[in-house]
């Protein structure tokens, strides 16, 4: 996450989703939220963060009016920073944030072993800051690291590592994890492959739903839930879609079934097509 992304249409989508997931959803009420920003220095080599035309579109305003107006204010004042967003109150008041830069500061982590040591300490801080949270949002620039990514490279801070996901999961926290889709394969095959990697890292979760936002860049918000949060997360995703986001995203709560390693899919809902972007949305229960 970079400061310059605050207020972008992708931010609007992710914050609206988090607001629905942490609303007073049955049966256990509101989940306490933690946000780990994976803050990375602003870059200027591309136009990421420029997608703010939605702020002048009344159809977007209707999706989440208070959030829309709040982000419009931040953009209009030229205060597009993580710090300004945290002060805005657009997420629940008891949200716990970890905004320490994931890649350190100038002079830190200049060689691989120092970068690795910094990252380990940074993760420990993130775990401490969000210890009281039920649901933790991990927000890296690019998403979940590939199997060949350099974990101590200078750009490693743009990715979340599977073992970092597992660290939050192991202590009973459910997760929302940002992941950017690319052009190496179809979106469906990328999503299916990532579901397998997630299950390998944490075991098969009680709830696994890829919410695919198609505005600007195509991105996935992986909603990953423990059994005790299952119903509340399903209700949150359902409410997000039914608020009008179905026009801008795909999601299949309760119906996403990842493949096994041998490519065989369980015969309990979707056959050999665990994620079909063109299919109508359907909800169980």
C-alpha positions in Angstrom: 0.0 0.0 0.0 1.2 3.5 -0.9 -0.1 6.8 0.3 -1.0 7.9 -3.3 -3.6 5.1 -3.5 -5.8 6.5 -0.9 -9.1 7.6 -2.5 -8.6 5.5 -5.7 -11.6 3.4 -6.8 -9.8 0.3 -5.6 -9.7 1.8 -2.1 -13.4 2.7 -2.3 -14.1 -1.0 -3.0 -11.9 -2.5 -0.4 -13.0 -0.1 2.4 -16.7 -0.6 1.5 -16.1 -4.4 1.7 -14.4 -4.0 5.1 -17.3 -1.9 6.4 -19.8 -4.6 5.4 -17.6 -7.4 6.9 -17.4 -5.6 10.2 -21.0 -4.5 10.4 -23.3 -6.0 13.0 -23.7 -9.3 11.1 -25.4 -12.3 12.7 -24.8 -14.5 14.5 -21.9 -13.1 16.6 -22.3 -9.4 15.8 -19.5 -7.1 14.8 -16.0 -8.4 14.1 -13.2 -6.3 15.4 -10.9 -5.1 12.6 -7.1 -4.9 12.3 -5.4 -3.3 9.2 -1.8 -4.1 8.3 -1.0 -1.7 5.5 2.2 -3.1 4.1 3.2 0.5 3.6 5.6 1.0 0.8 7.2 4.3 -0.4 5.3 6.1 -3.1 6.5 5.4 -6.6 6.1 7.6 -9.7 6.9 5.2 -12.6 3.2 4.5 -13.3 -0.2 6.1 -13.0 -1.5 3.9 -10.2 -3.8 5.8 -7.9 -5.2 8.0 -10.6 -8.6 6.3 -10.8 -10.7 8.9 -9.0 -13.4 9.7 -11.6 -15.8 7.6 -9.6 -15.9 10.4 -7.0 -17.9 12.4 -9.6 -20.3 9.5 -10.4 -23.6 9.5 -8.4 -24.0 5.8 -9.2 -20.9 5.0 -7.1 -22.0 7.4 -4.3 -25.1 5.2 -3.8 -23.0 2.2 -3.1 -21.6 3.6 0.2 -22.6 7.3 0.6 -20.6 8.1 3.8 -17.5 6.4 2.6 -17.8 8.0 -0.9 -18.1 11.5 0.6 -15.3 10.9 3.1 -12.9 9.8 0.4 -13.9 12.7 -1.9 -13.0 15.1 0.9 -9.6 13.6 1.4 -8.9 13.8 -2.3 -10.2 17.4 -2.6 -8.0 18.5 0.2 -4.9 16.9 -1.3 -4.4 14.8 1.8 -4.1 11.3 0.2 -2.2 9.6 3.0 -2.7 6.5 5.1 -2.4 8.7 8.2 -5.3 11.0 7.0 -7.5 8.0 6.3 -6.9 6.5 9.7 -8.0 9.8 11.3 -11.1 10.0 9.1 -13.2 7.5 11.1 -14.4 5.7 8.0 -13.6 2.3 9.5 -14.8 1.3 13.0 -13.4 3.4 15.9 -11.7 0.4 17.5 -9.9 -0.6 14.3 -6.2 -1.4 15.0 -3.7 -0.1 12.4 -0.1 -1.1 11.7 1.3 1.6 9.4 5.1 1.1 10.0 6.8 0.9 6.6 7.2 -2.7 5.5 10.5 -2.0 3.8 12.1 0.2 6.5 13.6 3.6 5.8 16.7 4.8 4.0 19.7 2.9 5.4 17.7 0.0 6.7 17.7 -3.3 4.9 20.3 -2.3 2.4 21.5 -5.9 2.0 19.3 -9.1 2.0 20.0 -10.3 5.5 19.2 -6.9 7.0 16.0 -6.7 4.9 15.0 -10.1 6.2 15.7 -9.1 9.9 13.7 -5.9 9.5 10.8 -7.8 8.0 10.7 -10.3 10.8 10.6 -7.5 13.4 8.0 -5.6 11.4 5.8 -8.7 11.4 6.1 -9.1 15.1 4.9 -5.5 15.5 2.0 -6.2 13.2 1.0 -9.2 15.2 1.2 -7.3 18.4 -0.8 -4.3 17.1 -3.6 -6.5 15.9 -3.7 -9.0 18.7 -7.2 -8.1 19.8 -8.7 -8.2 16.2 -11.1 -10.8 15.0 -10.6 -10.0 11.3 -7.2 -8.7 9.9 -6.9 -7.0 6.5 -3.5 -7.5 4.8 -2.9 -4.8 2.2 0.3 -5.3 0.1 0.9 -3.4 -3.1 0.9 -6.5 -5.3 -0.6 -9.3 -3.3 0.5 -12.7 -2.3 4.1 -13.5 -3.2 4.7 -16.1 -6.0 6.6 -19.2 -5.2 9.7 -17.8 -7.0 9.6 -14.3 -5.5 12.8 -13.1 -3.8 11.7 -12.9 -0.2 14.6 -10.6 0.8 14.7 -8.6 -2.4 14.3 -4.8 -2.5 10.7 -5.2 -3.8 9.7 -7.9 -1.3 7.7 -5.3 0.7 5.2 -5.2 -2.1 4.0 -8.7 -1.3 2.5 -10.6 1.6 4.2 -14.0 2.3 2.1 -17.1 2.9 3.8 -17.7 6.2 2.7 -14.2 7.3 -0.9 -15.1 6.4 -0.4 -18.3 8.4 0.9 -16.4 11.4 -2.4 -14.5 11.8 -4.5 -17.5 10.9 -2.8 -19.8 13.5 -4.0 -17.6 16.4 -7.7 -17.7 15.3 -8.0 -14.6 13.2 -9.9 -14.5 10.0 -8.4 -12.5 7.1 -9.0 -10.4 4.1 -6.0 -10.4 1.8 -5.4 -8.2 -1.2 -4.1 -9.8 -4.4 -3.5 -8.2 -7.8 -4.3 -10.4 -10.8 -2.0 -10.4 -13.8 -1.9 -11.4 -17.4 0.1 -14.6 -17.1 -3.1 -16.8 -17.2 -6.8 -16.5 -17.1 -8.2 -14.9 -13.9 -10.1 -18.1 -13.1 -7.0 -20.3 -13.3 -5.0 -17.8 -11.2 -7.7 -17.8 -8.6 -8.0 -21.6 -8.5 -4.2 -21.9 -8.2 -4.0 -19.4 -5.4 -6.8 -21.1 -3.5 -4.7 -24.3 -3.5 -1.6 -22.3 -2.2 -3.7 -20.7 0.6 -5.1 -24.1 1.6 -1.5 -25.6 1.6 -0.4 -22.8 3.9 -3.2 -22.8 6.5 -5.3 -25.9 5.8 -8.7 -25.8 4.2 -10.5 -22.8 5.8 -14.2 -22.9 6.8 -14.9 -19.9 4.5 -13.0 -19.0 1.4 -14.3 -16.4 -0.9 -12.5 -14.4 -3.7 -14.2 -11.0 -4.1 -13.0 -9.9 -7.6 -13.2 -6.1 -8.1 -13.1 -5.2 -11.8 -12.8 -1.4 -11.6 -9.4 -0.1 -12.6 -7.0 -3.0 -12.3 -8.5 -6.4 -11.7 -7.9 -7.4 -8.1 -9.0 -10.0 -5.6 -9.9 -9.6 -2.0 -9.5 -13.0 -0.4 -11.9 -13.4 2.5 -10.7 -16.3 4.6 -12.6 -17.3 7.6 -12.5 -19.6 10.6 -15.6 -21.6 11.5 -16.7 -19.2 14.3 -16.7 -16.3 11.8 -18.1 -18.2 8.9 -21.7 -17.0 9.0 -20.8 -13.4 9.7 -18.3 -13.2 6.9 -20.8 -14.8 4.5 -23.4 -12.2 5.5 -20.9 -9.4 5.1 -20.0 -10.5 1.5 -23.7 -11.0 0.7 -24.5 -7.5 2.0 -21.6 -6.0 0.0 -22.8 -7.5 -3.2 -26.5 -6.7 -2.6 -25.6 -3.1 -1.9 -25.0 -2.7 -5.6 -21.4 -3.9 -6.0 -22.5 -6.8 -8.2 -22.2 -4.4 -11.1 -18.4 -4.0 -10.4 -17.3 -7.3 -9.0 -17.8 -11.0 -8.8 -18.0 -13.0 -5.7 -19.3 -16.5 -4.8 -19.6 -16.8 -1.0 -20.2 -20.3 0.2 -19.9 -21.7 -3.3 -16.2 -21.4 -4.1 -14.6 -24.9 -4.0 -10.8 -25.1 -4.7 -9.4 -28.0 -6.6 -7.2 -30.6 -5.0 -3.6 -31.1 -6.2 -4.6 -33.7 -8.8 -7.2 -31.4 -10.3 -10.2 -33.2 -9.0 -13.0 -31.0 -7.6 -15.4 -32.2 -4.9 -18.8 -33.0 -6.2 -20.7 -30.6 -4.0 -21.7 -27.6 -6.0 -19.6 -26.4 -8.9 -18.1 -29.5 -10.6 -14.9 -28.6 -12.3 -15.6 -24.8 -12.5 -14.9 -23.5 -9.0 -15.0 -19.9 -10.1 -17.0 -18.6 -13.1 -16.7 -14.9 -13.6 -19.7 -14.7 -15.9 -22.0 -16.8 -13.8 -24.9 -15.2 -11.9 -24.2 -14.7 -8.2 -25.8 -17.3 -6.0 -25.9 -17.5 -2.2 -26.5 -20.4 0.1 -28.9 -20.2 3.0 
